[in-house]
Amino acid sequence: MSNSGNNKRKNVIIDDKVPTKDQLIVDYIKDQLEEKMEESAMDINVFCKDGYVHMSGMVDVLAEKKFAEDTALKIPGVRKVENKITIAMDSNITDKHIEKEVINHLNHASDKTVGIGAKVERGVVSLMGHVGTLKDCHTAMKVAREVRGVKDVVNNINITSYRKHSDDAISNKILQEYSNSPLDYRDITRRVSDGQVTLSGTLDTHQNIELAKEIATGIEGVIKVRNNIQLRK
């Protein structure tokens, strides 16, 4: 982590012109990327027009590409992100090598991801197998993205708890978990249909919005979460 404050970029006023809203968005994004990704952020380019962010450049692994996009989306004023960041490729890394690395990482990341299989074609990883929850599925995808040479991850994992719990039971369980968390659950509306959860309402921080989604993905029977929770103004 870089030192907060001293090494932060300063907004430069050129010819007495105050930076535009788009320039400030770019500045905020670059600050966050440098703070959280350090050297990995050096080769990422950011451009913004009317709140639409375009990202380009190069990173080592897919996980960094996704992290950069997720970071930009959390910046106030950002309407959409076009992520054109490319993954650095090593010609010595074959699909077989990637497959072996992905499976090895899955077997050591968590007891929930042990036994998940992977097939790789031209750097695209297809994950297969069975897990108990959507959260376990997301964990497996995150692990795969961290392997060098991976261009994309396709999820073909089955969630074994699907249709073993009624929608009402899922909704009640989410509410129970929210009430045991730091979240103000009264500000979150849940709608569940055939294991698909839609969240709406308002919360104070991006972290709380992400936490609300993460909690829902950990509930048995959930196969998808649409997070429509807005930041409270």
FIKEMI-776037 format. One record per residue (C-alpha): residue number from 1; residue in one letter; chain; x, y, z. Coordinates in steps of 0.05 Angstrom, whole numbers, m for minus. Example, Ala and Ser with C-alpha at 12.3 -4.5 7.8 and 13.67 -1.06 7.14 Angstrom:
2
PT  1  A  A  246  m90  156 .
PT  2  S  A  273  m21  143 .
***
This chain:
233
PT  1  M  A  0  0  0 .
PT  2  S  A  25  70  m15 .
PT  3  N  A  27  123  38 .
PT  4  S  A  m40  158  40 .
PT  5  G  A  m32  232  30 .
PT  6  N  A  41  246  14 .
PT  7  N  A  46  207  m51 .
PT  8  K  A  m24  224  m74 .
PT  9  R  A  m31  259  m141 .
PT  10  K  A  m49  333  m135 .
PT  11  N  A  m103  363  m179 .
PT  12  V  A  m63  411  m223 .
PT  13  I  A  m97  475  m244 .
PT  14  I  A  m69  496  m311 .
PT  15  D  A  m76  568  m335 .
PT  16  D  A  m123  581  m276 .
PT  17  K  A  m173  531  m303 .
PT  18  V  A  m209  488  m251 .
PT  19  P  A  m208  414  m271 .
PT  20  T  A  m272  390  m304 .
PT  21  K  A  m316  337  m273 .
PT  22  D  A  m288  285  m321 .
PT  23  Q  A  m217  305  m304 .
PT  24  L  A  m232  297  m230 .
PT  25  I  A  m263  228  m242 .
PT  26  V  A  m199  206  m279 .
PT  27  D  A  m157  234  m222 .
PT  28  Y  A  m198  197  m169 .
PT  29  I  A  m195  132  m208 .
PT  30  K  A  m119  137  m217 .
PT  31  D  A  m110  153  m143 .
PT  32  Q  A  m150  91  m123 .
PT  33  L  A  m114  46  m173 .
PT  34  E  A  m45  69  m150 .
PT  35  E  A  m63  61  m77 .
PT  36  K  A  m93  m9  m84 .
PT  37  M  A  m54  m38  m143 .
PT  38  E  A  12  m1  m134 .
PT  39  E  A  60  m18  m192 .
PT  40  S  A  6  m58  m228 .
PT  41  A  A  m31  8  m241 .
PT  42  M  A  27  40  m279 .
PT  43  D  A  7  12  m347 .
PT  44  I  A  m68  28  m341 .
PT  45  N  A  m94  87  m380 .
PT  46  V  A  m159  122  m360 .
PT  47  F  A  m201  170  m402 .
PT  48  C  A  m270  199  m384 .
PT  49  K  A  m322  235  m425 .
PT  50  D  A  m389  255  m394 .
PT  51  G  A  m381  203  m340 .
PT  52  Y  A  m365  147  m389 .
PT  53  V  A  m298  117  m371 .
PT  54  H  A  m252  83  m421 .
PT  55  M  A  m196  40  m393 .
PT  56  S  A  m138  13  m434 .
PT  57  G  A  m67  m12  m424 .
PT  58  M  A  m39  m77  m398 .
PT  59  V  A  m39  m118  m334 .
PT  60  D  A  m9  m185  m315 .
PT  61  V  A  m72  m224  m297 .
PT  62  L  A  m147  m222  m309 .
PT  63  A  A  m161  m209  m235 .
PT  64  E  A  m125  m141  m241 .
PT  65  K  A  m167  m123  m302 .
PT  66  K  A  m231  m137  m265 .
PT  67  F  A  m207  m102  m202 .
PT  68  A  A  m191  m39  m242 .
PT  69  E  A  m261  m38  m272 .
PT  70  D  A  m295  m51  m205 .
PT  71  T  A  m253  5  m174 .
PT  72  A  A  m274  55  m228 .
PT  73  L  A  m348  37  m221 .
PT  74  K  A  m346  57  m148 .
PT  75  I  A  m324  128  m163 .
PT  76  P  A  m380  180  m157 .
PT  77  G  A  m401  207  m225 .
PT  78  V  A  m381  145  m265 .
PT  79  R  A  m439  123  m308 .
PT  80  K  A  m407  65  m346 .
PT  81  V  A  m339  33  m357 .
PT  82  E  A  m312  7  m422 .
PT  83  N  A  m255  m40  m403 .
PT  84  K  A  m205  m49  m459 .
PT  85  I  A  m147  m69  m414 .
PT  86  T  A  m109  m128  m444 .
PT  87  I  A  m75  m186  m407 .
PT  88  A  A  0  m194  m417 .
PT  89  M  A  11  m259  m454 .
PT  90  D  A  72  m304  m448 .
PT  91  S  A  81  m349  m509 .
PT  92  N  A  113  m402  m464 .
PT  93  I  A  49  m411  m424 .
PT  94  T  A  5  m464  m458 .
PT  95  D  A  m68  m481  m445 .
PT  96  K  A  m45  m545  m410 .
PT  97  H  A  0  m504  m364 .
PT  98  I  A  m57  m456  m348 .
PT  99  E  A  m105  m514  m335 .
PT  100  K  A  m56  m547  m287 .
PT  101  E  A  m45  m481  m250 .
PT  102  V  A  m119  m465  m244 .
PT  103  I  A  m136  m534  m216 .
PT  104  N  A  m77  m529  m168 .
PT  105  H  A  m100  m460  m144 .
PT  106  L  A  m172  m485  m135 .
PT  107  N  A  m150  m545  m94 .
PT  108  H  A  m110  m500  m47 .
PT  109  A  A  m154  m438  m43 .
PT  110  S  A  m212  m465  m1 .
PT  111  D  A  m244  m531  18 .
PT  112  K  A  m305  m505  m20 .
PT  113  T  A  m267  m503  m86 .
PT  114  V  A  m231  m570  m80 .
PT  115  G  A  m252  m617  m136 .
PT  116  I  A  m275  m563  m185 .
PT  117  G  A  m251  m581  m255 .
PT  118  A  A  m224  m535  m309 .
PT  119  K  A  m215  m538  m384 .
PT  120  V  A  m175  m485  m422 .
PT  121  E  A  m179  m466  m495 .
PT  122  R  A  m138  m407  m521 .
PT  123  G  A  m132  m379  m451 .
PT  124  V  A  m207  m382  m436 .
PT  125  V  A  m221  m424  m374 .
PT  126  S  A  m286  m464  m367 .
PT  127  L  A  m300  m484  m295 .
PT  128  M  A  m341  m547  m282 .
PT  129  G  A  m365  m584  m221 .
PT  130  H  A  m410  m574  m161 .
PT  131  V  A  m411  m525  m103 .
PT  132  G  A  m460  m510  m47 .
PT  133  T  A  m471  m435  m58 .
PT  134  L  A  m464  m379  m109 .
PT  135  K  A  m411  m349  m64 .
PT  136  D  A  m368  m412  m72 .
PT  137  C  A  m378  m406  m147 .
PT  138  H  A  m353  m333  m145 .
PT  139  T  A  m293  m355  m104 .
PT  140  A  A  m274  m406  m156 .
PT  141  M  A  m279  m355  m212 .
PT  142  K  A  m237  m305  m173 .
PT  143  V  A  m183  m357  m161 .
PT  144  A  A  m181  m374  m235 .
PT  145  R  A  m174  m301  m255 .
PT  146  E  A  m110  m296  m214 .
PT  147  V  A  m73  m347  m256 .
PT  148  R  A  m25  m320  m309 .
PT  149  G  A  m47  m330  m380 .
PT  150  V  A  m122  m332  m366 .
PT  151  K  A  m160  m286  m414 .
PT  152  D  A  m230  m301  m390 .
PT  153  V  A  m269  m348  m343 .
PT  154  V  A  m333  m384  m362 .
PT  155  N  A  m376  m410  m306 .
PT  156  N  A  m407  m478  m317 .
PT  157  I  A  m409  m497  m243 .
PT  158  N  A  m474  m527  m215 .
PT  159  I  A  m501  m501  m148 .
PT  160  T  A  m525  m563  m111 .
PT  161  S  A  m572  m525  m64 .
PT  162  Y  A  m613  m497  m122 .
PT  163  R  A  m688  m512  m114 .
PT  164  K  A  m676  m545  m47 .
PT  165  H  A  m703  m483  m11 .
PT  166  S  A  m766  m443  m26 .
PT  167  D  A  m761  m371  m48 .
PT  168  D  A  m794  m349  17 .
PT  169  A  A  m743  m389  58 .
PT  170  I  A  m686  m357  19 .
PT  171  S  A  m715  m287  29 .
PT  172  N  A  m723  m299  104 .
PT  173  K  A  m652  m327  110 .
PT  174  I  A  m623  m265  75 .
PT  175  L  A  m662  m220  122 .
PT  176  Q  A  m636  m260  182 .
PT  177  E  A  m564  m253  157 .
PT  178  Y  A  m573  m178  144 .
PT  179  S  A  m600  m168  215 .
PT  180  N  A  m536  m201  242 .
PT  181  S  A  m492  m156  200 .
PT  182  P  A  m472  m82  205 .
PT  183  L  A  m521  m66  149 .
PT  184  D  A  m585  m27  160 .
PT  185  Y  A  m629  m83  133 .
PT  186  R  A  m692  m40  137 .
PT  187  D  A  m666  0  77 .
PT  188  I  A  m658  m62  34 .
PT  189  T  A  m715  m94  m6 .
PT  190  R  A  m708  m167  m28 .
PT  191  R  A  m745  m201  m83 .
PT  192  V  A  m733  m275  m97 .
PT  193  S  A  m758  m314  m157 .
PT  194  D  A  m735  m385  m172 .
PT  195  G  A  m671  m375  m133 .
PT  196  Q  A  m655  m308  m167 .
PT  197  V  A  m649  m250  m118 .
PT  198  T  A  m660  m177  m135 .
PT  199  L  A  m636  m127  m83 .
PT  200  S  A  m659  m54  m83 .
PT  201  G  A  m659  5  m35 .
PT  202  T  A  m605  53  m11 .
PT  203  L  A  m543  45  33 .
PT  204  D  A  m489  94  56 .
PT  205  T  A  m426  65  25 .
PT  206  H  A  m403  24  m35 .
PT  207  Q  A  m373  m25  16 .
PT  208  N  A  m442  m36  46 .
PT  209  I  A  m473  m46  m22 .
PT  210  E  A  m420  m99  m38 .
PT  211  L  A  m430  m131  30 .
PT  212  A  A  m505  m137  18 .
PT  213  K  A  m492  m174  m47 .
PT  214  E  A  m438  m218  m16 .
PT  215  I  A  m484  m240  41 .
PT  216  A  A  m539  m258  m9 .
PT  217  T  A  m492  m300  m52 .
PT  218  G  A  m474  m341  10 .
PT  219  I  A  m546  m364  21 .
PT  220  E  A  m563  m435  m1 .
PT  221  G  A  m611  m438  m59 .
PT  222  V  A  m589  m372  m90 .
PT  223  I  A  m565  m379  m162 .
PT  224  K  A  m561  m305  m182 .
PT  225  V  A  m560  m237  m148 .
PT  226  R  A  m579  m172  m183 .
PT  227  N  A  m555  m115  m140 .
PT  228  N  A  m596  m53  m154 .
PT  229  I  A  m580  m20  m87 .
PT  230  Q  A  m563  54  m96 .
PT  231  L  A  m515  98  m58 .
PT  232  R  A  m554  143  m10 .
PT  233  K  A  m547  216  m30 .
***
